[in-house]
Amino acid sequence: MSDKTGGPAFPLDIPTLEQVYLGMTMLDYFAGQAMQLYPMLHDEAAAKCCYDRAAAMTKEREKRNDQTS
């Protein structure tokens, strides 16, 4: 997957329509999960750290998906 956001976190596939993307990307989902590591920090530094961790998780996920394909 070449999308750096990891694609949609919760895609909705409706047979009569094309695939619909509602909500957040995997990158946003992982960043939100990483934010749990910093419950008292809600500043730009914490957000950057969480998105950096999320980007690393997305990159690792992409590598693992490529290995199983």
N, C-alpha and C positions, 0 to 999 in steps of 0.2 A: 504494500500500500504506500503510495508516494505522498499522500496527504499528511502534512506534518502535524495535523490536529488529531490524527488517529481515526478520523471519521466520526460518525454519530455514536453517542453513548447508548442510546435507546432507539434504534431505527424502527419504524413502523412500516410493515410491508402489507399493503392492501391490494388484493388481487386485481381489482378493477382500475387501479391507479399505478403510476410509477412509484418507486420507493419514496417515502415521505420522511423527512428528517425534522423531528420536533425536539426542541430543547438543546441540550449541551453536547459538545464534542467529547471524545474520550480524554483529550487534553484537559478540558475544563473539569471533567469528572475526577481525574487523577489529582488535579490541583486541589480540588475541594477535599479529597480524602487526605492529602498531605497536610492540609490546613489543620487537621485534627492534632498534628504534632505540635502546633503552636496555638493552643487555645486562648492564651492571654495576649497574643500579639496580632494586631490587625492593622499593620502599617505596610507601606510599600516594600520594605525590606523582606517582611514575612511573605508577602504575595509573590515577590520575585523568586524567593527561595522555593516556594511551593510550586510555581510554574517551572522552575529549573528541574525540580524533582519529577514533575509530571512529564516534562519533555524527555527526560531520561527513561521513564517508564514506557512512554509511547514508543521511543526508539527501540527499546528492548523487546517490546511486544511485537513490533514490526519485524525484527530479526527472527523471533521465534515463529511467527506466522510464515515467514519466508522459508524456514527450515522444514516446516510441515507440509508445505505446498508441493 
